[in-house]
Amino acid sequence: MKKDIHPNYRPIVIKDASSDWSFLTRSTAKTSETVKWTDGKEYPCITVETTSASHPFFTGKTKAVDTAGRIEKFKRKYEKAGAKA
């Protein structure tokens, strides 16, 4: 392998923002955030919105999302657009 052309492949912690779940893996992702892991060492940390611990497909739970406002906004937008055409 050529030297100095490959990204730094290192241990990194992935933290789920919507649940209190984290896991240690390896990645080349860059981050300035760090976290102390259960082994006492400090690792770079990436916080993500959804992982298998919080995604409805994997958990079997659905989250109620307030879409009423979005639907009304969509209808208003395209009613106006339809009137102009």
N, C-alpha and C positions, 0 to 999 in steps of 0.2 A: 504494500500500500504506500502511496505517496504521503509524505509528511505535510502537515499544516494545510490540508485541503478539506479535511473532514470536520463536521461540527462536533462539539463536545457532547458525547453521549454519557450521561451521568444519572445517578439516582435522583428522583424528584417525587414530591408528594403532591397528589391530586386531591383537592378538597372540594366537597360538594357544598355549595352555598345554601341549598334549600333543606339539607339534612345535616346532621352532625356526623358525617362519615368521610373518612379519608383513607387513601391507600398509597403505598409506596411502590413505585414502578421506575422505569428508566425512560429518559426522553432527551431530545436535543432542544426542547423548547427553552426560550430565554425568559427569565423572570428576575425581578429584584427582590421579591418577597421570599422570606424564609420562615421555617417553622421547625420547632424541636419535636422530633419523632420519639416513639416509645423506647427506642434503643439508646436514647440520650444524645444522639447526634443531631446536628442541625442540617436540614436539607432545603433546597429551593422548593417553593410551593406555588402551584397554580390553582386558583379558585375558579371552578366552573359552575354554571347554573344547574345543570342536570347530569346525573350519572345513573347507573343502573339501580342505585339505592333510592332514587327519588322519581325516576321516570315511570309514568302510569303503566306502560307496557310491561315492565318488569315487576312492578309492585302489585299490579292488579287493582289499584285504587285510581279513581278519576278525580281530578281537581276541578272544582267549579270555577269557571272563568266568566267574568262579567263581560258578556259580549253585546248586551243590549245597546249600550252607547255606541259601539262600533257599527252595529247593524244600522242604527238610525243615521249615523254619519254617512255610511255608504249609500243608503237610500236617498238622503238629501243631495249628496254629491251627484249621483247619476240621474236624479229627477231633473236637476238644473241642467245637466249636460244634455239630456234628452229634449228639453224644451228649446234649447238653442238650435238644435240641428234641423 
